[in-house]
């Protein structure tokens, strides 16, 4: 049981840091406008997910079930379950990267799914929170990519 718990905690809290590996990849392989497009998509997706959290005020699973989560969550975020900011961030990153490099984008989609699954396993999100975060992240990254196509100056 301890191994499963440790894997869940790793997926939920630490796997997202693998996303930092995209930075040297982008610097070496991408054009500056691709980097700007991806950063804009990620920042917008995360910001919108945080705004939606304040508007929806959904209690996290551990709050609703009155149990202790496997990872710590600040008390101010006890009613900030939907949508998942981690899912929005990773989905926007994976989608933005996919437009630049298909294989790298797919690899980061796998990371996004694993991070989301881990967040559910540790009791800080419902599956719908993860899907909502993916929806926000993918939608924003597609919209930013579309806008970049219309106005390629930036």
Buried (B, 14 or more C-beta within 10 A) or exposed (E): EEEEEEBBBEBBBEBBEBBEEBEEBBEEEBEEEBBBBBBBBBBBBBBBBEEBBEEBEBBBBBBEEEEEBBBEBEEEEBBBBBBBBBBBBBBBBBBBBBBBBEEBBEBBBEBBBBBBBBBBBBBBBBEBBBBBBBBBBBBBBBEBBEBBEEEEEE
